[in-house]
Amino acid sequence: MTDWAQVRDTDDAVPEGRPLGELVAELAGMLRSPDPVVRDRHAYAVLATWIGRGVLSADELRALGDLMVPRFGDPEIQARTFAPLILDSIVAAGVFEPSWVPPFERWYVGEEDLRGYDEKLGWLHAVAHGADLLGTLGLHEAVEPVQMLRLGIGRLLTPTSYVLRDMEDDRLGYALAATLTRSDLSGSDATDWLDPAIRALSNPPAEGITPEVTNTIRTLRVVYVLADHGLRVGDAKKLTQVPQREQVKTKLADVLRIVTPYYL
């Protein structure tokens, strides 16, 4: 076993004396650990750093991505929620497989455990971690942006007992806004994904404002602000405007006005 705390203390330098494949396999196994130090501070931090630095070849990244995808069905919540983070790093590094997308979509809209933080398990962040991957996929030329927009609103409208916290709605709002910067979106593409929200909010359940309604409104407020002011996307983090800015803002206002008519 490698002393990963020492690796972290040496600026995540690749340890000598063991094949890279063995090191990556060990880190991948550690990503399932219920210990947040092992999983988050060591395994994820080192893997994400190595991926960003180009330590792993394209074939090695592809193999790691293939290893992450089955974890969307893992019985352990921390294994499920750290898989999209690694996939996000891999896709951002330039390696993408279309077969990774459907399992991610099924997991993201269907995940029931939306806890942000657990005292024993540490950060879980299913919505935020999934949002990071959603946003990266939404900007990828091989992925239909409408597909990611629909996934995001589907996640928000899925009934849940959890009200999002710890900036998770901001991260999903950013992912949706980033996807909206795609130049190949038509005006209807950029707005029709909001129709399920209009239908859902126009027919509220008997119990009134449910957690998913709260989550939807908070997240769409973030999208509105970013559509209005622009957002920073890409490696250069260049300020980018939503091409269909006015249409998106108008449609968002239509959605928000259903529940909060007093400020729009």
C-alpha positions in Angstrom: 0.0 0.0 0.0 1.2 3.5 -0.9 1.4 6.2 1.8 -1.1 8.5 0.1 -0.8 11.2 2.8 2.9 11.5 1.9 2.0 11.7 -1.8 -0.3 14.6 -1.0 2.5 16.2 1.0 4.8 16.0 -2.1 2.5 17.9 -4.4 0.8 14.6 -5.6 4.0 13.4 -7.3 3.7 9.9 -8.8 5.3 7.5 -6.4 8.2 5.5 -7.7 8.6 1.7 -7.5 5.1 0.7 -8.5 3.4 0.5 -12.0 1.1 3.4 -12.7 -1.8 1.0 -13.4 -1.5 -0.5 -9.9 -1.5 3.0 -8.3 -4.6 4.0 -10.3 -6.4 0.7 -9.4 -5.6 1.3 -5.7 -6.9 4.9 -5.9 -10.0 3.7 -7.7 -10.7 1.2 -5.0 -10.3 3.9 -2.4 -13.0 6.0 -4.0 -15.5 3.6 -2.6 -14.3 4.0 1.0 -16.7 5.3 3.6 -13.8 7.2 5.2 -13.9 10.7 3.7 -10.2 11.2 4.3 -9.3 8.1 2.3 -11.9 8.8 -0.4 -12.0 12.6 -0.8 -8.7 14.0 0.5 -6.5 11.2 -0.9 -8.1 9.1 -3.7 -10.2 11.8 -5.4 -7.7 14.6 -4.9 -4.7 12.6 -6.3 -6.7 11.1 -9.2 -8.1 14.4 -10.3 -4.7 16.0 -10.1 -3.0 13.3 -12.1 -5.8 13.5 -14.7 -5.5 17.2 -15.0 -1.7 17.0 -15.3 -1.9 14.4 -18.1 -0.2 11.6 -16.1 -2.7 9.0 -17.5 -2.8 8.2 -21.2 -6.0 8.3 -23.2 -6.3 4.5 -23.0 -5.8 4.6 -19.2 -8.4 7.4 -18.9 -10.8 5.4 -21.0 -10.3 2.3 -18.8 -10.8 4.4 -15.6 -14.0 5.8 -17.1 -15.3 2.3 -17.9 -14.5 1.4 -14.3 -16.5 4.3 -12.9 -19.7 3.8 -14.9 -20.9 0.6 -13.1 -20.6 2.5 -9.8 -23.8 4.4 -10.7 -25.5 1.2 -9.5 -23.3 0.6 -6.5 -25.0 0.0 -3.2 -22.8 2.5 -1.4 -23.8 6.1 -1.8 -20.3 7.5 -1.7 -19.3 5.2 -4.6 -22.1 6.4 -6.7 -21.5 10.1 -6.0 -17.7 10.1 -6.6 -18.0 8.3 -10.0 -19.3 11.4 -11.8 -16.5 13.5 -10.4 -13.9 11.3 -11.9 -15.8 11.1 -15.2 -16.0 14.8 -15.2 -12.2 15.1 -14.9 -11.8 12.5 -17.7 -14.1 14.2 -20.1 -12.6 17.6 -19.3 -9.2 16.0 -20.2 -10.5 15.1 -23.6 -11.5 11.5 -23.4 -15.2 10.7 -24.0 -17.3 7.6 -24.6 -21.0 7.9 -25.6 -21.7 4.7 -23.7 -21.0 6.6 -20.4 -23.9 9.0 -20.8 -27.0 6.8 -20.5 -25.9 5.2 -17.2 -25.1 8.6 -15.8 -28.5 10.0 -16.9 -30.4 7.1 -15.3 -28.5 7.5 -12.0 -28.7 11.3 -11.9 -32.5 11.5 -12.2 -33.1 8.5 -10.1 -30.8 8.9 -7.2 -32.8 9.1 -4.0 -30.1 10.0 -1.4 -29.5 13.7 -1.9 -27.7 14.4 1.3 -25.0 16.9 0.9 -22.9 16.1 3.9 -23.0 13.2 6.3 -21.2 13.3 9.7 -19.6 9.9 9.1 -19.3 9.7 5.3 -18.3 13.3 4.7 -19.3 15.1 1.5 -21.7 13.1 -0.7 -23.2 15.8 -2.9 -25.1 13.6 -5.5 -26.7 16.7 -7.1 -23.6 18.9 -7.1 -21.2 16.1 -8.3 -23.7 15.1 -11.0 -24.1 18.7 -12.0 -20.4 19.1 -12.6 -20.5 16.2 -15.1 -23.7 17.4 -16.6 -22.2 20.8 -17.3 -19.1 19.3 -18.9 -21.2 17.0 -21.0 -23.5 19.9 -21.9 -20.5 21.7 -23.4 -19.1 18.7 -25.2 -19.7 18.7 -29.0 -20.6 15.0 -29.1 -23.5 15.5 -26.6 -26.8 17.0 -27.6 -27.2 20.1 -25.2 -31.0 19.6 -25.1 -30.4 16.2 -23.6 -28.5 17.7 -20.7 -31.0 20.5 -20.2 -33.8 18.0 -19.9 -31.8 15.9 -17.6 -31.2 18.8 -15.3 -34.9 19.8 -15.1 -35.8 16.2 -14.6 -33.5 15.9 -11.7 -35.0 19.0 -10.1 -38.6 17.9 -10.5 -38.2 14.4 -9.3 -40.0 14.1 -5.9 -37.7 14.2 -2.9 -37.7 14.9 0.8 -34.4 16.9 0.6 -34.1 20.6 0.2 -30.8 21.2 -1.5 -28.1 23.0 0.6 -24.3 23.7 0.5 -24.5 25.4 -2.9 -25.8 22.4 -4.7 -28.5 24.4 -6.5 -25.8 26.9 -7.6 -23.7 24.1 -9.1 -26.7 22.7 -11.0 -27.7 26.2 -12.1 -24.2 26.9 -13.4 -24.2 23.6 -15.3 -27.5 24.4 -17.0 -26.4 27.9 -17.8 -23.1 26.6 -19.2 -25.1 24.2 -21.5 -27.2 27.2 -22.6 -24.0 28.9 -24.0 -23.9 26.3 -26.8 -24.2 28.1 -30.1 -26.1 25.2 -31.8 -29.1 25.7 -29.6 -32.1 27.1 -31.3 -34.5 29.5 -29.5 -37.0 26.7 -28.8 -34.2 24.3 -27.7 -33.0 26.9 -25.2 -36.4 27.3 -23.7 -38.6 24.2 -24.3 -36.8 22.2 -21.6 -38.5 24.5 -19.0 -42.0 23.4 -20.1 -42.1 20.5 -17.5 -41.4 23.0 -14.8 -44.3 25.2 -15.9 -46.6 22.1 -15.9 -45.4 21.0 -12.5 -45.6 24.4 -10.8 -49.0 25.2 -12.3 -50.4 22.0 -10.7 -49.0 22.0 -7.2 -49.6 19.0 -4.9 -52.1 19.3 -2.1 -49.2 19.7 0.5 -48.1 22.9 -1.2 -44.5 23.9 -1.7 -42.6 20.6 -1.8 -38.8 20.2 -1.6 -38.5 19.6 -5.3 -40.4 22.8 -6.0 -38.1 24.7 -3.7 -35.1 23.2 -5.4 -36.4 24.0 -8.8 -37.1 27.6 -8.0 -33.8 28.2 -6.3 -31.8 26.6 -9.2 -33.7 28.5 -11.9 -33.0 31.8 -10.1 -29.3 31.0 -10.5 -29.8 30.2 -14.2 -31.6 33.6 -14.6 -28.8 35.5 -13.0 -26.2 33.8 -15.2 -28.2 34.2 -18.3 -28.5 37.9 -17.5 -24.9 38.6 -16.6 -23.0 35.9 -18.4 -20.8 33.2 -16.9 -17.3 31.9 -17.2 -16.8 28.7 -19.0 -14.0 26.7 -20.6 -10.4 26.3 -19.5 -9.8 30.0 -20.0 -12.9 30.9 -17.9 -13.8 33.6 -20.4 -16.9 35.5 -19.7 -19.5 34.1 -22.1 -23.0 35.2 -22.9 -26.0 32.9 -23.4 -26.8 33.3 -27.2 -30.6 33.1 -26.6 -30.3 35.4 -23.5 -33.5 37.3 -23.8 -35.7 34.3 -24.7 -34.2 32.3 -21.9 -34.8 35.1 -19.4 -38.4 35.6 -20.5 -39.2 31.9 -20.2 -37.5 31.6 -16.8 -39.5 34.6 -15.7 -42.7 32.8 -16.8 -41.7 29.8 -14.7 -40.7 31.8 -11.6 -43.8 34.0 -11.7 -46.0 31.0 -11.1 -44.7 30.6 -7.6 -43.2 34.0 -6.8 -45.4 36.6 -8.6 -44.3 39.4 -6.4 -40.8 40.0 -7.8 -41.0 39.5 -11.5 
